């Protein structure tokens, strides 16, 4: 009788379209480094229980975006959080922070926030896998650069990193996307630009130290810099997954890409136990 009732209940849920779903919330996380609250979306899977721990993917938005971009433009990530039993965290990175601790503007310390303060807040609030093998970070465009930049500098925090159409070499674009406000002009502060661009940071990697997934659309204006990063990683014998697909620098591409990114992170988490 109980089994029959359960079957009927599940059938009713399917008919009405009602089902368990990831819990989405928006929190204000205080940053001591910047003395302000920063809006952050958290997506917690429907499997969430206090009796186990969950891996976390930090998902970064692009230039001009905000904390709500991913959940609003790619609502599929809620389903993927359920499918893979992972927590997804989408912090606000400001319009043009590039996720750096700015060497010229002390009010912008987004590296300290995302790689330090936010991770600590998430680990305190949720039942998370607190090992580096339980954390990954990825993002689009500015957030793709930011994810790789933060993972390379904080390999004790993140075990895997991805980039979707990331601006992985910022130097060809000295007048774009507010970067000069955070680094100083390229003409006067070339050293800042050289030290804050991902392609110049590969010396921080050793083979196998960080699981990497880099993808870009063939029609993207960041295609050439991503191709150059792939070639440099290959030259240095750094294992990585590099994917080029049709597409441009837009949400059509990123909505498609995030499915592969989260599958990659899920497989990483599963392999690391």
C-alpha positions as CSV (number, residue, x, y, z in Angstrom):
1,X,0.0,0.0,0.0
2,X,2.8,2.4,0.9
3,X,4.7,1.6,-2.3
4,X,1.5,2.2,-4.4
5,X,1.0,5.6,-2.7
6,X,4.6,6.6,-3.4
7,X,4.2,5.7,-7.0
8,X,1.0,7.7,-7.3
9,X,2.6,10.7,-5.6
10,X,5.5,10.6,-8.0
11,X,3.1,10.3,-10.9
12,X,1.2,13.3,-9.6
13,X,4.4,15.4,-9.3
14,X,5.3,14.6,-12.9
15,X,1.8,15.6,-14.1
16,X,1.8,18.9,-12.2
17,X,5.4,19.7,-13.1
18,X,6.3,20.0,-9.4
19,X,9.6,18.5,-8.4
20,X,12.5,19.0,-6.0
21,X,14.8,21.8,-7.2
22,X,18.0,23.5,-6.2
23,X,17.6,26.3,-3.6
24,X,18.7,29.7,-4.9
25,X,19.4,32.5,-2.5
26,X,21.2,35.9,-2.6
27,X,23.3,36.9,0.4
28,X,25.3,39.9,1.3
29,X,28.8,38.8,2.2
30,X,30.9,41.3,4.1
31,X,34.4,41.9,2.8
32,X,36.8,43.2,5.4
33,X,39.4,43.9,2.7
34,X,37.0,46.3,1.0
35,X,34.8,47.3,4.0
36,X,31.6,46.6,2.1
37,X,28.9,44.0,1.6
38,X,29.1,42.1,-1.7
39,X,26.0,40.4,-3.2
40,X,26.5,36.7,-3.9
41,X,24.1,34.1,-5.3
42,X,24.3,30.6,-3.8
43,X,22.7,27.6,-5.5
44,X,22.4,24.6,-3.2
45,X,21.4,21.2,-4.7
46,X,18.1,19.4,-3.8
47,X,20.2,16.6,-2.3
48,X,21.7,18.9,0.3
49,X,21.9,17.3,3.8
50,X,23.8,18.1,6.9
51,X,25.0,14.5,6.9
52,X,27.5,14.8,4.0
53,X,29.8,17.4,2.4
54,X,29.5,19.0,-1.0
55,X,32.0,20.3,-3.6
56,X,31.7,23.9,-4.6
57,X,32.1,25.6,-7.9
58,X,32.8,29.4,-7.9
59,X,31.3,30.9,-11.0
60,X,32.4,34.3,-12.1
61,X,30.6,36.8,-14.3
62,X,32.0,39.0,-17.1
63,X,32.8,42.7,-17.5
64,X,29.7,44.9,-16.9
65,X,27.9,42.0,-15.3
66,X,26.8,41.2,-11.7
67,X,26.1,38.4,-9.3
68,X,22.7,37.6,-10.9
69,X,24.0,37.1,-14.5
70,X,24.5,33.4,-14.4
71,X,21.3,32.4,-12.7
72,X,19.2,34.7,-14.8
73,X,20.8,34.0,-18.2
74,X,21.6,30.4,-17.7
75,X,19.0,29.0,-15.3
76,X,20.1,25.5,-16.4
77,X,22.8,25.8,-13.7
78,X,20.1,25.1,-11.1
79,X,19.4,21.7,-12.7
80,X,23.1,21.0,-13.1
81,X,23.7,21.7,-9.4
82,X,21.0,19.1,-8.6
83,X,22.4,16.6,-11.2
84,X,25.9,16.8,-9.9
85,X,25.1,17.4,-6.2
86,X,27.4,20.5,-6.1
87,X,27.0,24.0,-4.6
88,X,27.5,26.8,-7.1
89,X,28.5,30.3,-5.8
90,X,28.2,33.4,-8.0
91,X,29.8,36.5,-6.4
92,X,29.5,40.0,-7.6
93,X,32.9,41.0,-9.1
94,X,32.1,44.6,-9.8
95,X,31.7,46.1,-13.3
96,X,35.4,46.0,-14.1
97,X,37.4,44.5,-11.2
98,X,39.0,41.7,-13.3
99,X,39.1,39.9,-9.9
100,X,42.4,41.6,-9.0
101,X,43.7,43.2,-5.9
102,X,44.3,46.4,-7.7
103,X,47.9,47.8,-7.4
104,X,46.6,51.3,-8.0
105,X,43.2,51.4,-6.3
106,X,43.2,50.0,-2.8
107,X,39.4,50.0,-2.8
108,X,39.4,47.1,-5.3
109,X,40.5,43.9,-3.6
110,X,38.5,41.2,-5.3
111,X,41.3,38.6,-5.2
112,X,41.3,38.8,-1.4
113,X,37.5,38.6,-1.4
114,X,36.9,35.7,-3.8
115,X,39.9,33.5,-3.0
116,X,39.8,34.2,0.8
117,X,36.9,35.9,2.5
118,X,34.2,34.3,0.3
119,X,35.6,30.8,0.5
120,X,35.7,31.1,4.3
121,X,32.1,32.4,4.4
122,X,30.8,29.5,2.2
123,X,32.7,26.9,4.2
124,X,31.2,28.3,7.4
125,X,27.7,28.5,6.1
126,X,27.4,25.2,4.2
127,X,28.5,21.6,4.6
128,X,31.4,21.8,2.1
129,X,34.4,19.7,1.1
130,X,37.1,22.0,2.5
131,X,39.9,20.4,0.6
132,X,41.3,22.0,-2.5
133,X,40.1,18.9,-4.3
134,X,36.5,20.0,-3.3
135,X,36.7,23.4,-4.9
136,X,36.8,24.6,-8.5
137,X,36.4,28.0,-10.1
138,X,35.4,29.1,-13.6
139,X,33.9,32.1,-15.4
140,X,33.2,33.9,-18.6
141,X,35.2,36.6,-20.3
142,X,36.5,38.8,-17.5
143,X,35.5,36.0,-15.2
144,X,37.4,33.5,-17.3
145,X,40.5,35.4,-16.8
146,X,39.7,35.9,-13.2
147,X,39.1,32.2,-12.6
148,X,42.4,31.2,-14.0
149,X,44.2,34.1,-12.3
150,X,42.8,33.2,-8.9
151,X,43.4,29.5,-9.3
152,X,47.0,29.9,-10.5
153,X,47.8,32.2,-7.5
154,X,45.8,30.1,-5.0
155,X,46.4,26.5,-5.8
156,X,46.1,25.7,-2.1
157,X,42.4,26.8,-2.4
158,X,41.3,25.5,-5.8
159,X,42.0,22.2,-7.4
160,X,40.4,22.8,-10.8
161,X,39.8,25.9,-12.9
162,X,38.1,26.8,-16.1
163,X,37.6,29.6,-18.5
164,X,34.9,30.3,-21.0
165,X,36.1,32.8,-23.7
166,X,38.4,34.4,-21.1
167,X,40.5,37.4,-21.7
168,X,43.6,35.3,-20.9
169,X,46.1,37.9,-22.2
170,X,45.0,41.4,-21.4
171,X,47.9,43.3,-23.0
172,X,46.5,43.5,-26.5
173,X,43.5,45.5,-25.1
174,X,45.1,48.4,-23.1
175,X,42.1,50.8,-23.6
176,X,39.3,48.3,-23.0
177,X,37.0,47.2,-20.2
178,X,38.2,49.5,-17.4
179,X,41.5,47.6,-16.9
180,X,43.6,50.8,-16.9
181,X,41.6,52.0,-13.9
182,X,42.7,48.9,-12.0
183,X,46.3,48.6,-13.2
184,X,47.2,52.1,-14.4
185,X,47.8,52.9,-18.0
186,X,49.7,50.3,-20.0
187,X,52.1,53.0,-21.2
188,X,53.1,54.0,-17.7
189,X,52.5,50.8,-15.8
190,X,53.6,48.0,-18.1
191,X,54.9,45.9,-15.3
192,X,51.5,45.8,-13.7
193,X,50.0,44.5,-16.9
194,X,52.7,41.9,-17.4
195,X,52.3,40.5,-13.9
196,X,48.4,40.5,-13.9
197,X,47.8,38.6,-17.1
198,X,47.2,34.9,-17.0
199,X,49.5,33.9,-19.9
200,X,52.5,35.3,-18.0
201,X,51.7,33.3,-14.9
202,X,52.2,29.8,-16.2
203,X,55.5,29.5,-14.3
204,X,53.3,29.0,-11.2
205,X,52.1,25.7,-12.6
206,X,53.7,22.3,-12.6
207,X,52.3,19.3,-14.5
208,X,49.2,18.1,-12.8
209,X,49.1,20.8,-10.2
210,X,45.8,22.2,-11.4
211,X,43.0,20.6,-13.6
212,X,42.3,23.0,-16.4
213,X,39.5,23.4,-18.9
214,X,39.8,26.3,-21.4
215,X,37.2,26.8,-24.1
216,X,36.5,29.6,-26.6
217,X,34.3,30.2,-29.7
218,X,36.1,30.4,-33.1
219,X,34.3,33.6,-33.8
220,X,35.2,35.2,-30.4
221,X,37.5,38.3,-30.3
222,X,39.4,36.4,-27.6
223,X,40.1,33.4,-29.8
224,X,43.7,34.4,-30.6
225,X,44.7,34.9,-27.0
226,X,43.2,31.6,-26.0
227,X,44.9,29.8,-28.8
228,X,48.2,31.4,-27.6
229,X,47.6,30.2,-24.1
230,X,46.9,26.7,-25.3
231,X,50.1,26.7,-27.3
232,X,52.1,28.0,-24.3
233,X,50.6,25.4,-22.0
234,X,51.4,22.7,-24.5
235,X,55.0,23.9,-24.9
236,X,55.4,23.8,-21.1
237,X,54.0,20.2,-20.9
238,X,51.1,21.4,-18.7
239,X,48.2,19.0,-19.1
240,X,44.9,20.8,-19.9
241,X,41.7,20.4,-21.9
242,X,41.3,23.0,-24.7
243,X,38.1,23.2,-26.7
244,X,37.2,25.4,-29.7
245,X,33.6,25.3,-30.8
246,X,31.5,27.5,-33.2
247,X,30.4,30.6,-31.4
248,X,31.0,34.2,-30.5
249,X,31.3,36.3,-27.3
250,X,27.7,36.0,-26.2
251,X,25.3,34.2,-24.0
252,X,24.4,31.7,-26.6
253,X,27.9,30.4,-26.4
254,X,28.2,30.6,-22.6
255,X,24.9,28.9,-21.9
256,X,26.2,26.0,-24.0
257,X,29.6,26.1,-22.5
258,X,28.6,25.9,-18.9
259,X,27.2,22.4,-19.3
260,X,30.7,21.1,-20.3
261,X,32.4,23.1,-17.6
262,X,30.3,21.8,-14.8
263,X,30.5,18.2,-16.2
264,X,34.3,18.6,-16.2
265,X,34.3,19.9,-12.6
266,X,32.0,17.0,-11.5
267,X,34.3,14.5,-13.0
268,X,37.2,16.1,-11.2
269,X,35.4,16.0,-7.9
270,X,34.4,12.4,-8.4
271,X,38.0,11.4,-9.3
272,X,39.3,13.0,-6.1
273,X,36.7,11.3,-3.9
